[in-house]
């Protein structure tokens, strides 16, 4: 498949047009089918890919490594503290070094300016695996998963994000949904709404695509009739643990639970989460919160997470297929 994306970077969601975004999804479906039928063509043989992780990861790292391996590429993992970035060497100099050695670079870290600078100076495709502002490789998987599970046209899909809507995931979902013409709703306390500049980008895209955008504090109104419910952890990476109490008090009314599923009025509603999720007390963080607050779940209850409505593991698997498609599209003609 010719995509016309050779040499391109994905630093933020708006780096792709709606047509380009859907082209990557079409390629992801093709590559998924090839893998599942054991007929995968190796299109990246001889390519070398740097994986820079200033923040740890499960899905992003494994998705990039397995996707690259499937396609015949070699990866070099550069974990937290394993490079000189920002301490002994500038981002610009790092970019110019890595661009001479590697064919593509993935970056997962803090400031959006870091991945922007890598993209500006490396001379090779750079892919944003997560920053404080955007999470475009996650949104590719999210939309593919919605497309897999919707019965009509993608433009007819409605999705409601509940919780902390100032984070990278909410930004990417709102802006990408606006670009693609979806019905995107955000239910959050007004103090945790997306920043005005993010809302402005989404509004401009919606004016062209016909997307319907809603941001409200009213959960019942926001979830009425939706096809998909989406949430994320209530405390983002880098925020102090001391903020948990205040955030829990603020966001408990936005927990995705059985009552929220019922309020959708849609018996076929599906649940999405980019993971990891605090749906039980199976993690150290959750056990500490349970000990102090008596809560057995945070952003989503276990009965929802483990229910037939939950498609979070389809979503997680699609990280690999969409990341693979992104690498193939940008590293081959």
N, C-alpha and C positions, 0 to 999 in steps of 0.2 A: 504494500500500500504506500503510495506517495502522499506525504502529508504537507510538504512545503515548509516544515518547521526545522529543517536542518540548521544547526548552529545557534538555535534560539535558546534563551534562558527562560526559566519560570521563577521569577523572584517574588511576584505577587499575583493575585488572581486575575487582575486586569491585564496581565501580559499576554493573555490569549483572548481572541475574540470568541463570540459564542460559537461560530462555525468551527474555529480551531479547537476549542474545548471539546465539542462533540466529535470531531475527527479523532482526537486522542481516545475518547471513550469507545468509538467504533473499533479502533486498533486494539484497545484493551480487550474487547470482546473477542476479537479474532485470535489474539495471543492466548487468552484464557482457554478458548476452544482447542487450540493447538496443544497446549500443555495437558489438558484433560484427556485428549485423545492420543497422547504420546507421539505427536507429529510436529513437535516444535522445531522451527527453523532457527539456527543460531546466526543472528544478524550482527552481533557485536564482537565477533572473534577478533582478538588482537587489540581490543580497546581496554584502556586503563582508566579506572574511575576512583577518585578520592572521595572518601566519606568523612567529612569533618563533623564531629559531634562534641560541641561544647556543653550540650545537655544530653543526658542519657536517654535511651529509648529502647523499646522492645520492637514495636511494629515497624517504625521507620527504618531502623537499622536492618532488621531481618528482611524486610521487603526489598530494600535496595540490594542487599547481598545476594539473596536467592534469585531475584529478577536478573541481576547482572550475570550470575553464574549460569542460569538457564540459557542466556543468550550468548555465552562464550566469553564474556568480559572478565577482567580481573579487578578486584577491589582492594584498596588499601584503607583500613579503618584508622582514623586519627581521633582518639577519644579525648575526654576532658583532661587537660594538662599535658597532652602529648604533642602539642605544637607550640610555636613561639608567638602565636597570634595575639596581638594586642599587648604583649608583655615585653618581648625582646625584638619583635618584628612587626611592622605595621601590616594592616590588612592589605594595603596596596602592594607591598613588596611580596607578601605571601601569595597573593593572587598571581603575580607575574612569574613567581617560581613554579607554582603548581600548574599554571597554564602551559609551561614548557615541558612538563613531565606527564601530565594527565590529559585525557580526552574530554573529561567531564568532571564536575565537582558538585557534590551534595553538601549543603551546610545546614546544620541544626544548632541554633544558639539563641542568643538574646536579642541584641539590637538589630532591627531591620537594616540599619545602615551598613552593618557588616556584610550581609549577603548582597546588598546593592553594590558595595565596593568590589567584592569578589567578581560580580557579574560585569562590572565596568572595566576591570583591568586584567582579567585572566585570559581573555581571548578564546575561551571555550565555554560550552553551555554550563550554566550553574543552576542548580535546582534547590529551591527553598524547602527544607525538610521540617521547618518550624522556626518562626521568630516571634518576638513579642507582639507583632502586628498582623501577620498573615500565616496561614497554614494551607497553601494551595495544593500540595500533594494529597492532603487529607480530603479536600473538597472534591478532587477528581474521583476518589473512591466513594465518597458520599453520594454524588450524583449518579455514578454508575449503579450503586446499590438501589437507589430510588428508582432508576430506570428499570432495573431487574424486577422490581416488585410492584410497579405501577401498572394499571390495566389500560390506561389511555395514553394520550400524548404527554410528553414531558411538561409542556406548557400548562397542562391541567393540574399538575401536582401542587398540593399544599403541604407545607412543612412548618411546624412551630418549634422554635428554639426556646427553652425555658432555663432560667438561671442567671449566671453572671454573663451579661451580654457585652461586656467591654473587652473580652479577650480575643485572641487571634482566631479562634474557631468561629465565634459569632460573627466577627468581621468578615471572614471568608465566606461563610454560608450566606450572609445577607447580600454581599456584593455579587457573588457568583449566581445566587438565585435571581437577583435583579437582572443580571446580564442575560440569563437564559429564559426569562419570562415567567418564572414560577410565582406562586402565591406564598410569600415568605412572611411569617409572623414571629415576633419576638415578644416573649412575656418575661418581664424582669422589673425589679424596683427601679424607679426612674434614676436613682443614683448610680445604677449599674447598666444604663442604656449605652449603646455604642456611641463613640465619640461623634460630634457633629460632622467632622470631615468625612468619616466613614458613611454616615447617613447621606451626606451630600453626594458622594460617589454613587451610592446605591440608587438614590432618587434620579440622578441623571441617566443611569443605565436603564432604569425602569421606564422612563419616559420614552425610550426608543423601543424597548422590548415588549412593553405591555404588562410587565410584572406588577403584582399587587403586593405592596409592602405595608405591614402593620407593626407598630411598636407600642406596647401597652403594658400597664401593670395588672390588667385584668386577665387572670389565667383562664377563666371559664370562657370568656369571649374569644380569647386567642386560640384556644384549642378546638373550638366548635367546628366539627365537620372535617378536620384535617386528615390527611393521609399518613403523615409521619410526625412523630414527636422526637425531638432531639435535645439532648442535654450534655453537659460536660462537668468536670469536677468544679467545685466551688472555690477552690483556692489554686491559683495558677503557680507554675514553677517560678521560684524566685521570690514569692511573697512570704513574709514571716509566718511561722507556725502560730504565733500569738494572735494572728488575725482570724483564726478558725471560729472562735466564739462569736464574734461580731458577724461574720459572714453566715454562719449557721442560723443565727437569729433572723437575719435579713432574708435568707433564701429558703427556709423551710416551707413557706407557702408555695414555692415553685418546684417542690419535689415532684418527680414523676412517679406517681403511685396508681393504685387501682382506681381511685376516684377520678384522677385526671384522665386515664384511659376511658372511663365511662363517660366523662364529660365531653369527649370528642363526638359521641353519638355515632361513631363509625366502628362497627364490629371488626372491620378488617384493618384498623389502624396498626401501623408498625412503629417499633421503637428503635432509635439509632443512638449510638454513643461512640465517640472516637477512642475511648478507653485510654488508660485504665479507669475503672469505675469503682466507687465506694458503695456497693450494693449489699454488703454483708460485713462481717467482722473477720474476714480472712486475711487482712493485711495489718501491718503494725500500726499504720496511721489510724485505721478504722478502730482497732482495739483500744488505742489511746483515747480516741473520741468517745467510744462506748463507755470507757471507764469514768470519764468526767461528765459526759452528758447523757448517758444511758440510751444513745441512739444506735440502732443496729444497721442503719442505712442513712446515706446522705442524699445525693442528687437523684437517686433512683432506688426504689425498693426492690428487694430480691424477688418478690413475686412477679414484678414486671420484667426484671432483667432475665429471669429464667422462663418467662412465659412464651407461648407460640408467637406473640406479637414481636418479640425481640429478634432482630436480624443483625445484631452487633458483630457476630462472627462472620457472617457473609461480608459485612462491611470491612472487617479487619483483613480478610483474605483479599478483598478487592484492592487493598493498598498495594499488594504485590503486582497485580495485573495492571493497574493504572500506572504505577511507577515504571514498570517494564515498558509499557507503551510510550511513556514520556521519554525514556532514555532512547528507545528505538527511533522515535520520531525526530528527536533532536540530534542524534549521532549518525543517522544514515540518510541517504538521499531518497 
